Amino acid sequence: MSIDSLSIMAVFFLYLAAMIAIGVFFYRRTESVSNYFLGDRKLNKWVTALSAQASDMSGWLLLGLPGFAYLEGLSAAWTALGLAVGTYLNWRCVARRLRLYTEAAGNAITLSDYFENRFRDHSKKLRVVSAVFIILFFLIYTASGFVAGGKLFSTVFGISYTHALLIGVVVVVSYTFLGGFNAVCWTDAIQGSLMFFAIAIVPFAATLSLGRSVTWSELQSVDPAFLDLFGSARGVGFGAGLIAIVSALAWGVGYFGQPHILARFMAIRSAEDITPSRRIAMTWVAIALAAAVAVGMIGRVYLTTALDGADSEKVFMLVVADLFPSVIAGVLLAAILAAIMSTADSQLLVTASALTEDIYRVFVRKRASDAELVRLSRRTVGAVAAVACLVALNPESSVFDLVAYAWAGFGAAFGPTIVLSLYWRRMNRQGALAGIVVGGVTALIWKHIEGGLFDLYEIVPGFAFSSVAIVTCSLLTAPPSAEIAAEFDAVNSGT
């Protein structure tokens, strides 16, 4: 092993040791289920903002999006724009109301809790159906993080993909297992800061290395479509181009249904902290997304060896390795590890909560103690990680594609249900159940049909059909009870 590899490995080791130390710190302070899954609703505005965005972006920010921009050019900016707008709307329209409503609705600590309490669903159908979709889509989402980790360790240290994958899984499971939600959020805040620094500095450094005029002329020479925002230079028809743009922008509506992001809104210390937290988050997102697109585009002209297919997702790593001395490169490459860990840990925790709170506590041991549930949750984290690791075993898997599938699934299944439950007084239990099932199933099926309109990103029809199902079923069945309506009015009077 070269000295450079040893230096990078030392940086990685110190970073990982720090993350696990945080997990150990919170291990001794985690005694209740509420603390393990929601940190007793005591997150401050900085930790909430940074952990929400870090868990949101994952390895996708440093691998998937730059890889997409490397292949597609400026048209990748539509996806970034959709995500930026979606982030703002989620913070502006959902965060405060969800924080207030989940506390009012029986102090709900999971989305399934919230749905059941909000609609007084004594049948438990909402809890079970939402838990099933959470488990299904998070297995795919978590696998995307593990794939990114495998690519990182394999590329940097030249080890086999399988061994690299196992290293990443063990590290993420370690501190999530130990410290629960608090450990996840505090590590995410640190990781979010590192991700921001790394993605912001790399495109500037690469441009300075090449020279601004050289960079621009090289970008223009890639091909006529590379700097074409609308894709018209690719020779595609108007319909196909419009479908591509709508699909890219539609990433934004996915935010309304992401359980790991919504959990941060539920856990913030006070609803009054939402506004300053939103400003912090939006600054982070706007700069990070623009920089990620720039990394991919500039990497296309900076690297002398062309990257094809899934290998395009290595563009950030290869540019960093070529540009910077080994120790600095180690710090910047650790940002990828940070991105992977910041999302995979959140996904493992939410999946564990679905299995523990929504299945085990409801159907197996209704009177299980908090200590028993925390122990079971820790074991569940390990079991879920093992299954996700099996899904991630294929080294040809695309981080971008896996994230897109899971993102659409959550956005379609839960997005309309969350938004309408917060804003529509007439919505009832039957509407909520129909919305979750129709949205989730549509995303699952649409993904596997190709050609024409079916090339539209599955979140678009999924979100639309789910919304229609909620409204139709709610209006065709009995209105919510006076108790539910009174609670809705009380929560909304506080917003």
BABA-399146 format. One line per 4 residues: number of its first residue (from 1); their letters; for each residue x, y, z of C-alpha. Coordinates in steps of 0.5 Angstrom, whole numbers. Example, Ala and Ser with C-alpha at 12.3 -4.5 7.8 and 13.67 -1.06 7.14 Angstrom:
BEGIN
1) AS) 25 -9 16 | 27 -2 14
end
This chain:
BEGIN
1) MSID) 0 0 0 | 3 7 -2 | 4 12 3 | -2 16 0
5) SLSI) -7 11 1 | -4 10 8 | -5 18 10 | -12 17 7
9) MAVF) -14 11 11 | -11 15 17 | -16 20 16 | -22 16 15
13) FLYL) -20 12 21 | -20 18 25 | -27 20 22 | -30 14 24
17) AAMI) -28 13 31 | -31 20 32 | -37 18 29 | -37 12 34
21) AIGV) -35 16 40 | -42 20 39 | -46 13 39 | -42 11 45
25) FFYR) -44 18 48 | -51 17 47 | -52 10 49 | -51 11 56
29) RTES) -57 17 55 | -62 13 51 | -67 9 56 | -74 11 53
33) VSNY) -77 9 46 | -78 17 45 | -71 18 46 | -69 13 42
37) FLGD) -73 14 36 | -74 22 37 | -69 25 42 | -75 27 46
41) RKLN) -76 33 41 | -70 37 44 | -66 38 37 | -64 45 36
45) KWVT) -65 49 30 | -58 48 27 | -58 40 29 | -65 40 26
49) ALSA) -63 44 19 | -56 40 18 | -58 33 20 | -65 34 15
53) QASD) -61 36 9 | -55 31 10 | -60 25 11 | -64 28 5
57) MSGW) -58 28 0 | -54 22 2 | -48 19 -2 | -53 22 -8
61) LLLG) -50 29 -7 | -43 27 -8 | -44 21 -13 | -51 20 -16
65) LPGF) -52 28 -18 | -45 29 -20 | -45 23 -24 | -51 25 -28
69) AYLE) -49 31 -29 | -42 28 -32 | -47 24 -37 | -52 29 -38
73) GLSA) -49 36 -37 | -53 42 -36 | -60 39 -36 | -58 36 -30
77) AWTA) -60 43 -27 | -67 41 -27 | -67 36 -22 | -63 40 -17
81) LGLA) -68 46 -18 | -74 41 -17 | -70 39 -10 | -69 46 -8
85) VGTY) -76 48 -9 | -78 42 -6 | -74 43 0 | -77 50 1
89) LNWR) -84 48 1 | -83 42 5 | -80 47 11 | -85 52 9
93) CVAR) -91 48 9 | -90 42 12 | -85 43 18 | -89 47 23
97) RLRL) -96 44 22 | -93 37 23 | -89 39 29 | -95 41 32
101) YTEA) -100 36 30 | -95 30 32 | -95 32 39 | -102 34 39
105) AGNA) -104 27 36 | -102 23 42 | -95 25 42 | -94 21 36
109) ITLS) -86 19 35 | -87 15 28 | -91 17 22 | -95 11 23
113) DYFE) -97 13 30 | -99 20 27 | -103 17 22 | -107 12 27
117) NRFR) -108 18 32 | -110 23 27 | -115 19 24 | -117 15 30
121) DHSK) -116 9 26 | -117 3 31 | -117 -2 26 | -109 -1 26
125) KLRV) -110 -2 18 | -106 5 17 | -101 3 22 | -99 -3 18
129) VSAV) -100 -1 11 | -95 5 12 | -90 1 16 | -90 -4 10
133) FIIL) -89 1 5 | -83 4 10 | -80 -2 10 | -80 -4 3
137) FFLI) -78 3 0 | -72 4 6 | -69 -3 4 | -68 0 -3
141) YTAS) -66 7 0 | -61 4 5 | -58 -1 0 | -56 5 -5
145) GFVA) -52 8 1 | -49 2 2 | -47 1 -6 | -44 8 -5
149) GGKL) -40 6 1 | -38 0 -3 | -36 4 -9 | -32 9 -4
153) FSTV) -28 4 -1 | -26 0 -7 | -24 6 -11 | -20 9 -6
157) FGIS) -16 3 -3 | -17 -2 -9 | -20 -7 -5 | -26 -12 -7
161) YTHA) -33 -9 -8 | -36 -14 -3 | -30 -13 2 | -31 -5 2
165) LLIG) -39 -6 2 | -38 -10 9 | -34 -5 12 | -39 1 10
169) VVVV) -44 -3 13 | -41 -5 20 | -39 3 21 | -46 5 20
173) VSYT) -49 0 24 | -45 1 30 | -46 8 32 | -54 8 30
177) FLGG) -54 1 34 | -51 5 40 | -54 12 40 | -61 12 36
181) FNAV) -64 18 34 | -59 23 38 | -53 20 35 | -56 20 28
185) CWTD) -58 27 29 | -51 30 32 | -47 26 27 | -51 28 21
189) AIQG) -50 35 23 | -42 34 23 | -43 30 17 | -47 35 13
193) SLMF) -42 41 15 | -37 36 12 | -41 35 6 | -42 42 4
197) FAIA) -35 44 5 | -33 38 0 | -38 39 -5 | -37 47 -5
201) IVPF) -29 47 -6 | -28 42 -11 | -31 45 -17 | -27 52 -16
205) AATL) -21 48 -15 | -22 44 -21 | -23 50 -25 | -17 54 -22
209) SLGR) -13 48 -24 | -15 48 -31 | -16 56 -32 | -23 59 -33
213) SVTW) -22 60 -40 | -20 53 -42 | -25 50 -37 | -31 54 -41
217) SELQ) -28 52 -48 | -27 45 -46 | -34 45 -44 | -37 48 -50
221) SVDP) -33 43 -54 | -36 36 -51 | -42 36 -55 | -48 41 -57
225) AFLD) -52 38 -52 | -48 38 -46 | -49 46 -44 | -56 45 -47
229) LFGS) -61 46 -41 | -67 44 -45 | -64 38 -49 | -66 41 -55
233) ARGV) -59 39 -58 | -60 32 -57 | -65 31 -62 | -71 29 -58
237) GFGA) -78 31 -60 | -82 36 -56 | -86 31 -52 | -80 27 -50
241) GLIA) -76 33 -48 | -82 36 -44 | -83 29 -40 | -75 29 -38
245) IVSA) -76 36 -35 | -82 35 -31 | -79 28 -29 | -73 32 -26
249) LAWG) -77 38 -23 | -82 32 -20 | -76 30 -15 | -78 36 -11
253) VGYF) -85 34 -9 | -82 27 -6 | -80 31 0 | -87 31 3
257) GQPH) -87 24 4 | -80 22 6 | -80 19 13 | -73 21 15
261) ILAR) -73 28 14 | -80 29 17 | -78 26 23 | -73 32 24
265) FMAI) -79 36 24 | -82 32 29 | -76 32 33 | -75 40 33
269) RSAE) -75 43 40 | -80 48 38 | -84 50 33 | -81 57 33
273) DITP) -75 54 31 | -77 52 24 | -76 59 21 | -69 60 23
277) SRRI) -68 52 21 | -71 53 14 | -66 59 13 | -60 55 15
281) AMTW) -62 49 11 | -64 53 4 | -57 56 4 | -54 49 5
285) VAIA) -58 46 -1 | -58 52 -6 | -50 52 -6 | -49 44 -5
289) LAAA) -54 42 -11 | -51 48 -15 | -44 45 -14 | -46 38 -15
293) VAVG) -48 39 -22 | -42 43 -23 | -37 38 -20 | -40 33 -26
297) MIGR) -40 38 -31 | -33 40 -30 | -30 33 -28 | -32 31 -35
301) VYLT) -27 36 -38 | -22 35 -32 | -21 28 -33 | -17 25 -38
305) TALD) -20 18 -38 | -28 18 -40 | -33 15 -35 | -39 10 -38
309) GADS) -45 8 -34 | -45 7 -27 | -37 9 -27 | -39 16 -28
313) EKVF) -41 16 -21 | -34 16 -19 | -32 23 -22 | -32 27 -15
317) MLVV) -27 21 -12 | -23 22 -18 | -22 29 -19 | -21 30 -11
321) ADLF) -15 24 -12 | -12 28 -18 | -13 35 -15 | -11 35 -8
325) PSVI) -5 32 -3 | -7 26 0 | -9 28 7 | -13 34 4
329) AGVL) -16 29 -1 | -17 24 5 | -22 29 9 | -26 31 2
333) LAAI) -27 23 1 | -29 23 8 | -35 27 6 | -37 22 1
337) LAAI) -37 17 7 | -41 22 11 | -46 23 6 | -47 16 6
341) MSTA) -47 15 13 | -52 21 14 | -57 18 10 | -56 10 12
345) DSQL) -57 11 19 | -63 15 19 | -66 10 14 | -64 4 19
349) LVTA) -67 8 25 | -74 9 21 | -74 2 19 | -73 -1 26
353) SALT) -78 4 29 | -83 1 24 | -82 -6 26 | -81 -5 33
357) EDIY) -87 1 34 | -92 -1 29 | -91 -9 28 | -88 -12 35
361) RVFV) -91 -7 40 | -98 -7 37 | -99 -14 35 | -94 -18 39
365) RKRA) -93 -15 46 | -97 -9 47 | -95 -8 54 | -87 -9 52
369) SDAE) -83 -4 57 | -79 1 54 | -72 -2 55 | -75 -8 52
373) LVRL) -77 -4 46 | -70 -1 45 | -66 -7 46 | -71 -10 40
377) SRRT) -70 -4 36 | -62 -4 36 | -63 -12 34 | -67 -9 28
381) VGAV) -62 -4 26 | -57 -10 25 | -62 -14 21 | -65 -9 17
385) AAVA) -58 -7 15 | -56 -15 13 | -62 -15 8 | -60 -8 5
389) CLVA) -53 -11 4 | -56 -17 0 | -59 -12 -4 | -53 -8 -5
393) LNPE) -48 -14 -7 | -49 -12 -15 | -43 -7 -16 | -46 -5 -22
397) SSVF) -52 -2 -18 | -53 5 -20 | -54 10 -13 | -58 15 -18
401) DLVA) -63 10 -20 | -64 6 -13 | -65 13 -10 | -70 15 -15
405) YAWA) -74 9 -14 | -74 9 -7 | -75 17 -7 | -81 16 -12
409) GFGA) -84 11 -7 | -84 15 -1 | -86 21 -5 | -92 18 -8
413) AFGP) -94 14 -2 | -94 19 4 | -93 26 1 | -101 27 -1
417) TIVL) -103 24 5 | -98 28 10 | -100 35 6 | -108 33 6
421) SLYW) -108 31 13 | -105 38 15 | -109 42 11 | -116 39 9
425) RRMN) -121 38 15 | -125 33 11 | -120 28 10 | -122 21 13
429) RQGA) -119 15 15 | -121 11 9 | -118 17 4 | -111 16 8
433) LAGI) -111 9 7 | -113 9 0 | -108 15 -2 | -102 11 1
437) VVGG) -104 4 -2 | -105 8 -9 | -99 12 -9 | -94 6 -7
441) VTAL) -97 1 -12 | -97 6 -17 | -90 8 -16 | -88 0 -16
445) IWKH) -91 -2 -22 | -90 5 -26 | -82 4 -26 | -83 -3 -29
449) IEGG) -86 0 -36 | -83 3 -41 | -84 7 -47 | -88 14 -49
453) LFDL) -92 17 -43 | -89 11 -38 | -82 14 -39 | -85 20 -34
457) YEIV) -82 19 -27 | -86 15 -23 | -87 20 -17 | -91 24 -22
461) PGFA) -97 19 -23 | -96 16 -16 | -97 23 -13 | -103 25 -17
465) FSSV) -107 18 -17 | -105 18 -9 | -108 25 -9 | -114 23 -13
469) AIVT) -116 17 -9 | -115 21 -2 | -120 26 -4 | -125 21 -8
473) CSLL) -125 16 -2 | -126 22 3 | -132 25 0 | -135 18 -1
477) TAPP) -135 16 6 | -137 19 12 | -134 25 15 | -129 25 21
481) SAEI) -132 25 28 | -133 32 32 | -127 30 36 | -122 29 30
485) AAEF) -125 36 27 | -124 39 34 | -117 37 34 | -115 39 27
489) DAVN) -118 46 29 | -114 47 35 | -108 45 31 | -109 50 26
493) SGT) -111 55 30 | -103 55 33 | -100 55 26
end
